[in-house]
Amino acid sequence: MLIAVVNGPNLNLLGTREPELYGRATLAEIEHQVRATAGTLGVTVEWIQSNHEGALVEAVQGLAGRADGALINAAALTHTSLALRDALLAVRLPFIEVHLSNIFAREPARRESLLADLAIGVVTGLGGRGYVLALEALVERLRDG
Ligand code: DQA
């Protein structure tokens, strides 16, 4: 089973970026935890991060017919990107939306997601741990239907 983990703009700066909001773990450390959990679950992870909307759209398009599911932290594009929404609709990929911070406790613009209604579920506010919990839930859902 192949699970893609798609990370949007500025998540490459985790560790030093607003740690009071996003924690002190780097994206590489979160990736390490996700890969360790994937190993335990017996699934393969494809890790993607880009600061460019078009690159993320192309990455999602490229998952068609290959990936079984995805975790998506589209970062700021969550709140703005119809293009990413359309790409997810086009590939019909089951996914869980993940956010490190609790987007519902933040500014009004961040409380809106253009992706959430397409998702199996949303994990928000649990830091890097949310990625691991979302992976476990996604694999369980894909296996059990
Ligand atoms: C984020 C929340 C977004 O509003 C923000 O733009 C991010 C990170 C999160 O993981 O909490 O870059 O997706």
Residues whose N, C-alpha, C, O or C-beta is under 5 A from the ligand:
A	BS01	DQA	P9 A75 A76 V98 H99 L100 S101 R110
